[in-house]
Amino acid sequence: MPEDLAATPLPKHLLTVDEPITSGTSTPIANAAVVSSPSRAHQFGTNPPLLYSHLHLNPLHQFHTWFKDTRLPASSAPETCTLATVSMPAGRPSARIVYLKELDERGWVVYSNWGSRAGKGGQVFGNDRDGDGEAMSLFDGSDPQLKEGNKWAALTFHWQSVERQVRIEGLIEPLSKEESETYWRVRERGSQIGAWASQQSKRLWSNDQPGAEEGDDGRSVLENRVKEMEARFADVKEIPLPPFWGGVRLVPESVEFWQGRKSRLHDRFRYVRQHSADESDGNEKTFKWKVERLSP
């Protein structure tokens, strides 16, 4: 840390909180400036009542209806969602923004670099016992740790412009290599190089490592990896799919549709999957759903 920065004392309000700041509203706040934020004064009410009779019997079809709502502009990126996973046995959750790429008859599909077992790949497909963060293979069925992770995950979509939210909870399953390759082929070459170069969630640099070069915070390590991959694939017309990169499908166990209403008396409907012997073939069309209205 530069000496002039290290010698600069922190403002008093960053050192201690002498008196908590709260508002007179029902929602406590941490900063008085937030009181004037339009979002705090927002009152829901642009939607008509949501009734059970309005819903599709299948939550995937209902999601498709909402996703295609003409009031959702493309500029709002409605495909943006939050994927939450939990590591085992610690039970520590983590969440990140991803993009919905496909919706099929079994669930919601996202693609990502599942990288080392130190990242989300480790949470879903198995912890890295050795702690070395080496890349795993998403498609190698012989890897026993692929079956040891916590497959439970949640996906949340929030569309503020139409005052709607969808929450999905279920089990993650990897797509086949062939399915992932289909999408991989349409990605731009730079993104393909980046996927090979990035050992996702592996530490590049730390401020406590001995001999850390002044002014280099580890970005050069990543950039050098990119150069290595560019050289490696310079004469390759079609860059192959990395074993650690691909798609996963969240197969739903429950799906909740939330719609804002006046006075915070929101409409909430939850679909809960009912398991039975006739779904053993894995066909979504045999899935049965119980629908519940929830209190807001």
Secondary structure per residue as TSV (DSSP state, phi and psi in degrees):
chain	resnum	aa	ss	phi	psi
A	1	M	-	360.0	133.3
A	2	P	-	-56.3	144.8
A	3	E	H	-61.6	-39.8
A	4	D	H	-66.2	-31.2
A	5	L	H	-76.8	-39.4
A	6	A	H	-65.5	-30.5
A	7	A	T	-83.2	-9.9
A	8	T	S	-78.5	117.5
A	9	P	-	-69.2	146.6
A	10	L	-	-72.7	145.9
A	11	P	-	-57.5	149.1
A	12	K	H	-57.1	-37.9
A	13	H	H	-70.0	-13.6
A	14	L	H	-91.6	-12.9
A	15	L	H	-89.7	-44.2
A	16	T	-	-140.9	158.4
A	17	V	-	-113.9	101.1
A	18	D	S	-70.1	-37.6
A	19	E	S	-145.2	120.3
A	20	P	-	-57.9	142.9
A	21	I	-	-99.9	123.2
A	22	T	-	-133.4	161.1
A	23	S	-	-106.0	170.2
A	24	G	S	-84.5	0.7
A	25	T	S	-85.7	178.4
A	26	S	S	-75.2	-12.7
A	27	T	S	-111.1	111.4
A	28	P	-	-61.3	148.6
A	29	I	-	-129.8	161.8
A	30	A	S	-102.1	-9.9
A	31	N	-	-145.4	127.3
A	32	A	G	-60.6	-26.0
A	33	A	G	-64.9	-22.6
A	34	V	G	-69.4	-21.5
A	35	V	G	-56.3	-36.8
A	36	S	G	-84.8	-2.0
A	37	S	-	-67.2	131.4
A	38	P	H	-57.1	-30.5
A	39	S	H	-65.5	-28.0
A	40	R	H	-71.0	-30.1
A	41	A	H	-94.8	0.1
A	42	H	-	-62.4	133.0
A	43	Q	-	-116.0	123.6
A	44	F	-	-70.3	154.8
A	45	G	-	155.4	13.7
A	46	T	S	-83.8	-12.8
A	47	N	S	-100.8	148.2
A	48	P	-	-73.8	168.8
A	49	P	-	-57.4	142.6
A	50	L	-	-101.9	119.3
A	51	L	-	-115.9	157.3
A	52	Y	G	-57.3	-35.6
A	53	S	G	-66.1	-15.0
A	54	H	G	-85.9	-13.7
A	55	L	S	-90.3	149.3
A	56	H	-	-78.0	151.6
A	57	L	S	-68.9	-21.4
A	58	N	S	-109.8	125.4
A	59	P	H	-65.1	-28.6
A	60	L	H	-67.9	-36.5
A	61	H	H	-71.7	-36.8
A	62	Q	H	-64.7	-40.7
A	63	F	H	-60.7	-44.6
A	64	H	H	-59.0	-39.2
A	65	T	H	-62.0	-46.6
A	66	W	H	-67.6	-40.7
A	67	F	H	-62.9	-31.7
A	68	K	T	-92.7	9.4
A	69	D	-	-55.9	126.4
A	70	T	T	-65.8	-15.0
A	71	R	T	-77.8	-11.3
A	72	L	S	-89.2	103.1
A	73	P	-	-71.1	147.3
A	74	A	G	-59.1	-30.6
A	75	S	G	-64.8	-18.2
A	76	S	G	-83.7	-2.0
A	77	A	-	49.4	63.9
A	78	P	T	-63.1	-15.2
A	79	E	T	-77.3	-7.4
A	80	T	E	-70.9	131.9
A	81	C	E	-149.2	167.4
A	82	T	E	-111.2	122.7
A	83	L	E	-101.5	122.6
A	84	A	E	-113.2	133.1
A	85	T	E	-131.4	165.8
A	86	V	E	-133.8	130.5
A	87	S	-	-79.1	148.9
A	88	M	T	-123.0	145.3
A	89	P	T	-90.3	3.7
A	90	A	T	-66.3	-29.5
A	91	G	-	74.9	23.3
A	92	R	-	-87.8	120.6
A	93	P	E	-84.9	155.8
A	94	S	E	-148.6	153.8
A	95	A	E	-139.4	151.8
A	96	R	E	-152.8	155.7
A	97	I	E	-81.7	131.5
A	98	V	E	-133.8	178.9
A	99	Y	E	-123.9	129.3
A	100	L	E	-67.3	127.2
A	101	K	E	-110.4	-27.8
A	102	E	E	-148.8	148.3
A	103	L	E	-129.6	113.6
A	104	D	-	-117.9	-168.2
A	105	E	S	-72.4	-8.5
A	106	R	S	-109.5	-21.7
A	107	G	-	164.3	-160.8
A	108	W	E	-99.5	132.1
A	109	V	E	-114.3	129.4
A	110	V	E	-128.7	154.5
A	111	Y	E	-118.5	146.1
A	112	S	E	-165.7	169.6
A	113	N	E	-85.8	109.7
A	114	W	-	-85.7	-6.2
A	115	G	-	44.7	-141.0
A	116	S	B	-81.9	166.0
A	117	R	T	-72.6	-3.2
A	118	A	T	-78.2	-14.9
A	119	G	S	-106.6	-150.8
A	120	K	H	-64.6	-27.6
A	121	G	H	-60.3	-36.5
A	122	G	H	-68.0	-37.0
A	123	Q	H	-65.9	-41.1
A	124	V	H	-86.1	-40.0
A	125	F	H	-110.8	1.0
A	126	G	-	130.9	140.2
A	127	N	-	-74.2	152.7
A	128	D	-	-85.9	101.4
A	129	R	T	-64.3	-33.7
A	130	D	T	-84.1	-15.6
A	131	G	-	71.9	14.3
A	132	D	-	-90.5	-8.4
A	133	G	-	68.2	19.0
A	134	E	-	-66.7	148.3
A	135	A	B	-66.2	141.3
A	136	M	-	-102.6	168.5
A	137	S	-	-103.1	122.5
A	138	L	S	-73.0	-23.3
A	139	F	S	-109.2	0.4
A	140	D	-	-86.7	97.8
A	141	G	T	-66.1	-14.6
A	142	S	T	-80.5	-10.8
A	143	D	-	-75.0	110.0
A	144	P	G	-63.5	-26.7
A	145	Q	G	-72.7	-14.3
A	146	L	G	-62.4	-19.2
A	147	K	G	-102.9	3.7
A	148	E	T	-104.1	-6.4
A	149	G	S	-79.7	-176.3
A	150	N	-	-98.5	104.0
A	151	K	-	-76.1	-11.5
A	152	W	E	-71.0	134.5
A	153	A	E	-151.5	169.0
A	154	A	E	-135.4	146.3
A	155	L	E	-129.9	130.8
A	156	T	E	-126.9	131.6
A	157	F	E	-112.5	133.8
A	158	H	E	-129.2	120.5
A	159	W	E	-117.4	89.7
A	160	Q	G	-60.8	-37.9
A	161	S	G	-63.1	-24.8
A	162	V	G	-116.0	8.5
A	163	E	T	55.6	52.8
A	164	R	E	-137.0	152.1
A	165	Q	E	-145.2	144.2
A	166	V	E	-127.9	128.9
A	167	R	E	-118.4	125.5
A	168	I	E	-118.4	133.0
A	169	E	E	-124.2	137.1
A	170	G	E	-178.4	-159.8
A	171	L	E	-111.8	137.8
A	172	I	E	-88.7	135.9
A	173	E	E	-132.0	137.3
A	174	P	E	-73.4	146.0
A	175	L	-	-73.1	164.6
A	176	S	-	-70.6	161.0
A	177	K	H	-59.7	-37.7
A	178	E	H	-65.0	-40.6
A	179	E	H	-64.7	-43.9
A	180	S	H	-66.3	-36.4
A	181	E	H	-64.9	-32.6
A	182	T	H	-59.1	-44.0
A	183	Y	H	-76.0	-38.4
A	184	W	H	-54.9	-36.4
A	185	R	T	-67.1	-22.3
A	186	V	T	-95.0	-2.9
A	187	R	S	-77.1	147.4
A	188	E	-	-67.2	154.9
A	189	R	H	-60.2	-39.4
A	190	G	H	-60.3	-38.5
A	191	S	H	-68.8	-34.8
A	192	Q	H	-66.5	-42.7
A	193	I	H	-61.1	-44.2
A	194	G	H	-60.9	-37.4
A	195	A	H	-64.1	-41.4
A	196	W	H	-69.3	-34.7
A	197	A	H	-75.1	-33.1
A	198	S	-	-89.3	115.6
A	199	Q	-	-88.8	82.3
A	200	Q	T	-53.2	132.7
A	201	S	T	74.3	0.3
A	202	K	-	-77.6	135.8
A	203	R	-	-66.2	129.4
A	204	L	-	-95.2	-29.2
A	205	W	-	-166.3	154.0
A	206	S	-	-145.0	143.6
A	207	N	T	-72.0	-7.1
A	208	D	T	-105.9	6.9
A	209	Q	S	-78.3	141.6
A	210	P	T	-66.2	140.2
A	211	G	T	71.2	22.0
A	212	A	-	-60.6	124.0
A	213	E	-	-69.8	133.3
A	214	E	T	-59.7	129.2
A	215	G	T	86.0	-8.1
A	216	D	-	-110.5	113.8
A	217	D	-	-103.0	22.1
A	218	G	S	99.6	-9.5
A	219	R	H	-61.1	-34.1
A	220	S	H	-63.4	-30.2
A	221	V	H	-62.0	-46.3
A	222	L	H	-65.1	-43.6
A	223	E	H	-65.0	-35.3
A	224	N	H	-67.2	-36.2
A	225	R	H	-63.2	-39.6
A	226	V	H	-62.1	-44.1
A	227	K	H	-61.8	-39.4
A	228	E	H	-62.0	-43.5
A	229	M	H	-70.5	-35.3
A	230	E	H	-62.5	-40.8
A	231	A	H	-69.5	-39.8
A	232	R	H	-61.8	-39.5
A	233	F	T	-106.5	17.2
A	234	A	T	-57.1	-39.1
A	235	D	T	-102.5	14.2
A	236	V	-	-102.1	120.5
A	237	K	S	-69.9	-47.2
A	238	E	S	-115.2	109.4
A	239	I	-	-68.0	130.1
A	240	P	-	-71.1	158.7
A	241	L	-	-70.9	125.6
A	242	P	-	-65.9	146.6
A	243	P	T	-67.3	-19.0
A	244	F	T	-99.8	3.5
A	245	W	E	-117.5	135.4
A	246	G	E	172.1	-171.0
A	247	G	E	-101.2	151.0
A	248	V	E	-131.2	152.7
A	249	R	E	-116.1	131.9
A	250	L	E	-92.7	108.9
A	251	V	E	-87.5	117.0
A	252	P	E	-73.8	141.2
A	253	E	E	-106.3	-30.2
A	254	S	E	-149.1	146.5
A	255	V	E	-137.9	123.3
A	256	E	E	-111.9	131.9
A	257	F	E	-108.5	121.6
A	258	W	E	-116.7	133.5
A	259	Q	E	-134.2	128.5
A	260	G	-	-65.9	142.4
A	261	R	-	-138.0	163.6
A	262	K	G	-59.3	146.1
A	263	S	G	62.1	24.3
A	264	R	G	64.6	17.2
A	265	L	-	-90.9	66.5
A	266	H	-	-70.2	157.2
A	267	D	E	-92.6	130.2
A	268	R	E	-135.6	124.9
A	269	F	E	-125.7	132.7
A	270	R	E	-119.6	128.4
A	271	Y	E	-93.8	129.7
A	272	V	E	-120.5	123.5
A	273	R	E	-70.0	133.4
A	274	Q	E	-105.0	115.3
A	275	H	-	-81.3	141.8
A	276	S	-	-151.4	167.8
A	277	A	G	-66.2	-26.6
A	278	D	G	-78.6	2.5
A	279	E	G	-103.1	12.3
A	280	S	T	-63.9	-19.4
A	281	D	T	-79.8	-4.2
A	282	G	-	77.4	8.4
A	283	N	-	-80.4	124.0
A	284	E	G	-58.7	-30.0
A	285	K	G	-65.0	-16.0
A	286	T	G	-92.3	-5.7
A	287	F	-	-64.3	136.4
A	288	K	E	-111.4	143.8
A	289	W	E	-129.1	132.8
A	290	K	E	-98.1	135.7
A	291	V	E	-112.5	131.6
A	292	E	E	-126.3	141.8
A	293	R	E	-91.9	131.8
A	294	L	-	-107.4	150.0
A	295	S	-	-68.7	140.2
A	296	P	-	-68.3	360.0
